[in-house]
């Protein structure tokens, strides 16, 4: 089972967009996929406009089972939702022993999925630490601005800390250039910088495409909203690469 944390400590890098379209693309290929909304902003809940009774808060704090908290979006695509209560859960967990491993322990019996994708908040938080301890690999979306590159450096430090202190083995799987504009030197320079540091882990870039932002307002993946767009083409390539890495 793939366990993927989509993470960058800078906001606005396309984490949720990547989680949605990677999850949907894998589900469309028959891969049973679970999305976990780790962000208290609940962006995945908003994107899919789904109803739910229990959330990540209830899993972490009230010892509810994963099955009681997960909702079905469509065939092969499920969601463990989050909302503002998750921020309160983080405060409660701060006083617990082994607090960085609580999510991993709560999900320990969850083995019916081909992939679990965690959409992480843009912060150095206990929630992110829990996501990284559960995950086997981290995918880092990087928008084409220099502050996003700084966010990459910060998350690499966090991953190293978790691996060293908690004897965990999460690794950087893919670095995903987002908001790539072929017309600008800045996009080209940042892409080259990423390739210099991460080599083959850098995927083909996700080009700037208005259809990607529009798809969220229609509560659809890019594959449903604009299947012939550049955004759909680029995320199609990402899905294929992830599946080929199995």
WOHUUR-V324221 format. One record per residue. RES is the residue in three letters. D_LAST is the distance of its C-alpha to the last C-alpha in Angstrom with 2 decimals. Layout:
RES|D_LAST / RES|D_LAST
This chain:
UNK|9.32 / UNK|8.34 / UNK|11.76 / UNK|12.58 / UNK|16.18 / UNK|17.46 / UNK|20.49 / UNK|23.34 / UNK|26.82 / UNK|28.49 / UNK|28.97 / UNK|28.63 / UNK|25.44 / UNK|23.65 / UNK|21.64 / UNK|22.56 / UNK|22.25 / UNK|18.68 / UNK|17.90 / UNK|19.70 / UNK|18.29 / UNK|14.62 / UNK|15.22 / UNK|17.34 / UNK|15.14 / UNK|12.25 / UNK|15.10 / UNK|16.60 / UNK|13.67 / UNK|14.22 / UNK|11.81 / UNK|14.26 / UNK|14.38 / UNK|16.87 / UNK|18.42 / UNK|20.58 / UNK|23.51 / UNK|24.40 / UNK|27.07 / UNK|30.59 / UNK|31.28 / UNK|29.23 / UNK|27.90 / UNK|25.34 / UNK|28.22 / UNK|30.35 / UNK|27.82 / UNK|27.34 / UNK|30.98 / UNK|30.16 / UNK|32.57 / UNK|31.85 / UNK|34.00 / UNK|31.95 / UNK|29.72 / UNK|27.85 / UNK|31.37 / UNK|32.07 / UNK|28.87 / UNK|29.67 / UNK|33.46 / UNK|34.57 / UNK|32.06 / UNK|31.11 / UNK|28.11 / UNK|24.90 / UNK|25.64 / UNK|29.06 / UNK|27.81 / UNK|24.94 / UNK|26.03 / UNK|24.57 / UNK|24.34 / UNK|23.44 / UNK|21.45 / UNK|17.94 / UNK|18.84 / UNK|20.66 / UNK|22.26 / UNK|23.68 / UNK|26.53 / UNK|28.47 / UNK|31.97 / UNK|34.78 / UNK|35.13 / UNK|31.90 / UNK|33.87 / UNK|36.40 / UNK|33.77 / UNK|32.85 / UNK|36.53 / UNK|36.79 / UNK|33.78 / UNK|35.33 / UNK|37.88 / UNK|35.53 / UNK|34.58 / UNK|30.96 / UNK|30.56 / UNK|27.31 / UNK|25.51 / UNK|27.00 / UNK|24.08 / UNK|21.75 / UNK|24.46 / UNK|25.09 / UNK|21.49 / UNK|21.09 / UNK|21.49 / UNK|19.19 / UNK|16.38 / UNK|16.51 / UNK|13.94 / UNK|10.31 / UNK|10.65 / UNK|13.70 / UNK|14.82 / UNK|18.01 / UNK|20.51 / UNK|22.62 / UNK|26.27 / UNK|27.57 / UNK|29.20 / UNK|29.14 / UNK|29.54 / UNK|29.13 / UNK|26.88 / UNK|24.49 / UNK|24.75 / UNK|23.85 / UNK|20.79 / UNK|19.59 / UNK|20.44 / UNK|18.39 / UNK|15.29 / UNK|12.74 / UNK|12.39 / UNK|14.94 / UNK|14.86 / UNK|18.40 / UNK|20.10 / UNK|23.15 / UNK|26.06 / UNK|28.21 / UNK|30.92 / UNK|31.72 / UNK|31.79 / UNK|28.09 / UNK|27.52 / UNK|29.69 / UNK|27.49 / UNK|24.51 / UNK|26.71 / UNK|27.67 / UNK|24.24 / UNK|23.29 / UNK|26.44 / UNK|25.54 / UNK|22.13 / UNK|23.95 / UNK|26.62 / UNK|24.37 / UNK|22.59 / UNK|26.08 / UNK|28.10 / UNK|25.83 / UNK|23.93 / UNK|20.60 / UNK|17.52 / UNK|16.11 / UNK|15.20 / UNK|15.24 / UNK|11.84 / UNK|13.33 / UNK|16.98 / UNK|17.86 / UNK|21.38 / UNK|23.19 / UNK|26.70 / UNK|26.70 / UNK|30.05 / UNK|30.41 / UNK|34.20 / UNK|34.41 / UNK|34.52 / UNK|33.17 / UNK|29.81 / UNK|29.61 / UNK|30.74 / UNK|28.30 / UNK|25.36 / UNK|26.62 / UNK|27.06 / UNK|23.46 / UNK|22.30 / UNK|24.85 / UNK|23.53 / UNK|19.73 / UNK|19.35 / UNK|15.97 / UNK|14.64 / UNK|17.00 / UNK|15.77 / UNK|18.24 / UNK|20.89 / UNK|21.61 / UNK|25.18 / UNK|28.08 / UNK|28.63 / UNK|31.20 / UNK|29.44 / UNK|26.74 / UNK|29.47 / UNK|31.35 / UNK|28.52 / UNK|28.74 / UNK|32.45 / UNK|31.79 / UNK|29.19 / UNK|26.60 / UNK|23.27 / UNK|23.71 / UNK|22.34 / UNK|25.25 / UNK|27.81 / UNK|27.61 / UNK|25.07 / UNK|26.74 / UNK|26.85 / UNK|25.39 / UNK|23.63 / UNK|21.84 / UNK|21.00 / UNK|19.59 / UNK|17.46 / UNK|16.25 / UNK|14.95 / UNK|13.27 / UNK|11.55 / UNK|10.42 / UNK|9.12 / UNK|7.18 / UNK|5.63 / UNK|5.42 / UNK|3.82 / UNK|0.00
